[in-house]
């Protein structure tokens, strides 16, 4: 299956004002009125970082379709019983065979100041098998020693993974652990499993390009890994750089597992678009057109 994978990356490079946030929330409520998120918006849920990211995630498919010049009235969103979402375009004027492979399976993820949507186009039963993880390359909470932070996450790893990370220096341990966790989280998202899934059931051996679940080798998945960075402004007006590990998991149905690395952001430049928050806000009222 040769479906191309695309990414839309929204960088929250400043804190949105209350007016800007509720303008975004209003669009979500209007376009997706039956969702749990719309109910939270109608209830006037107090604003929080997670709530802001949740709203921005829901705006991402609108932004994606606008970039593809497809009017809002010409597409609908659906989801499977496992919560896997896809977008179906209006079939009017489109040959049935072309319409069959025009479905856009997508998923979203966010961490702190970055919101990402990844999508693939093709037949519905293929493109819904897509997962995503976005992880900030930093300990949480800030200030915790890297070794202590890694130990607190050991329950999400297998014994062999823990041994592979043992005695690594902080500068290597942190990105290596973030990468492992992002691969597992992207796979779980792609499979449509709940967030509480025990990640220690998954064993990831990147050098040998092997993924196991409950000891059984999992075949057919492609993992695309790339890092992104952004310059942000804190509430105190201070500038700083954020780094993130992004992992896309997509089921291609082959007889192997493949890892594709983008060490340079330009490696995925053709299929990845970046948008600062201000660019989204400029078109927020046009996303429903």
ZINOR-V392826 format. One line per field, one symbol per residue. phi: phi as a letter, one per 20 degrees, with the letter a starting at -180 (. if undefined). A space follows every 10 residues. Layout:
phi->???
This chain:
phi->.dgfdccddd deebeffgff ffffffffff ecfeefffff fffmggfbff ffffffgffg fffffffemd ggfdbcdcbf fenedbddef egmdfgffff ddfdebbcbb bldcccccbc drfgfeffec cbcccfeafc fgnfggffff ffdffedegf ffffefmffg fefffffffg ffffffffff fmeffegfff fddddfgelc ccclndfddn eddddbdccb edcffeneeb dddcddcddc edmeebdcdd ddfdgfgdgf dcddcfggff ffdgfefef
